[in-house]
């Protein structure tokens, strides 16, 4: 796992680096103190995951995330934030971030967050992620592409933050079948990951706040 850490506080970067490099095979390949440096380091180092602070002087993490995603980089951006429900965090996810993690989480949760984002298996910390998306998404009358009935079922499950394994169990299909449906959904929606698919589902009105509550 190749990781870039972006934060304007050197002590925060030092702490994150110590935690992440305790994992076998994980390497912090670069650090940056602002958004413009982050974009340059991602281009140079080709990381798998970028830990991105959003509130920084100069170019902020929102613009940096947008530039990294628009560049076509396969790196997954994981937003670092102090606040659980934050419009700035939502805008970062809307710009292409795969999810977010609170700066105060214990080390094991941070490590799991990076692992989940890297694999793209499921939404990060579903309850928190849903809370952000539900609060700030507004149905804009966006027309969803012609999803099949089963793809619609899978998209609703994604909005609940469920993993492929959980979706397979709920819909009584194989994990491979779920993966195939998810891939088709991402292609039809023109998005790069599950978080983006859920945002589109809310903003289109296909899923509304409260609809994705656990059954």
Buried (B, 14 or more C-beta within 10 A) or exposed (E): BBBBBBBBEEEBBEBBBEBBBEBEEBBBBBBBBBBBBBBEBBEEBBBBBBBBBBBBEEBBBBBBBBBBBEEEBEBBBBBBBEBBEBEBBBBBBBBBBBBBBBBEBEBEEBBBBBBBBBEBBBBBBBEBBBBBBBEBBEEEEEEBEEBEEBBBBBBBBBBBBBBBEBBBEBBEBEBEBBBBBBEBBBEBBEBBBBBBBBBBBBBBBBBEBEEBEEE
